[in-house]
Amino acid sequence: MNKICKFFLKVFAIVFVANAALFAVFFFDLDGKLLFNVVEPFLKKHYDDMDRKDTLKTPYNIDEFPKYDYHS
């Protein structure tokens, strides 16, 4: 075999393996499982632990501008 034929055979093999890997991700919904089992719990833990202002304790006064102080 000459060099050009070997090159195209390698390119075809790489494309075939990449296509098979992408099909496996699609068929088994691996991207959705990764988001649901890894990314979402991490984001929930991160955002649930954030300090937030309790808006129910702030009196409503339309004449003043709101005071955005998150460390009180």
Order of alpha helices (4+ residues) and beta strands (2+ residues): alpha-alpha-alpha
